[in-house]
Every structure is written in structure tokens, then in C-alpha cells.
């Protein structure tokens, strides 16, 4: 099934940006291909000369791909869920972020930092 040559939808600097865009396109049913990814990884000095990493789609999918690209560039892809926001306790995100930081420090350096205490009482109040 030949549809002709592919059309370049976007040129990006880094391969991870191309993979992100490819994933977004494929989540919307548009088949996408990444061109020059490995060349940029091996010969990064040629990035400007070759125009970066290219994301290409079939000509029949170019309109749908432009819509996805416009949504991506306008940051309209994130959906807020009121159910998620209502079910999350107020301090949960902050506490889990701290826990992730402690685990990352331990994994990279081997040094374990103490977790903050759960009680928020002042030492002055305990002495009275």
C-alpha cells in the first residue's frame, strides 16, 4: 500500500521531542515516522545543516497532523479532571514529591536524608 512520499510535519532539535510528537500523533490515529534521529545522535554537529530531527506523516494525514501539532504548540493537550483533583488530599502531592526526592538522593549518592517530622508542633510548646 504505497501512498507516495512522506510529508515533513515538524523539525525538532532533539530526538525525544520527535518521539513525544510521534506519540501524540499516533494516539490520535495518525501514523508518523521519525527521520534522521540516529544521524543526529551520532553526528550532532550536523543538526543545523540537516534541519534537525524530522517528524513525517503520509500526505492523506497532513490535516489531522497539523491539528495535533497546533494543539501541542498551544498546550491544549492536558485535560484537567475534577474527580482527580477532588480525590487528592491537599498535602499529598507535596509529601510524595519530598519522598521521591529522598529516594532519588539515596539512589544516586547512597546518602539517606531524614524525612521531615509529621508533627508540626513547636519545641517551645513541648517544654511548657
C-alpha positions, 0 to 999 in steps of 0.5 A: 500500500504505497501512498507516495512520499512522506510529508515533513510535519515538524523539525525538532532539535532533539530526538525525544521531542520527535518521539513525544510528537510521534506519540501524540500523533499516533494516539490520535490515529495518525501514523508518523515516522521519525527521520534522521534521529540516529544521524543526529545522535551520532553526528550532532554537529550536523543538526543545523545543516540537516534541519534537525530531527524530522517528524513525517506523516503520509500526505492523506494525514497532513490535516489531522497532523497539523491539528495535533501539532497546533494543539501541542504548540498551544498546550491544549493537550492536558485535560484537567479532571475534577474527580482527580483533583477532588480525590487528592488530599491537599498535602499529598502531592507535596509529601510524595514529591519530598519522598521521591526526592529522598529516594532519588538522593539515596539512589544516586549518592547512597546518602539517606536524608531524614524525612521531615517530622509529621508533627508540626508542633513547636519545641517551645510548646513541648517544654511548657 
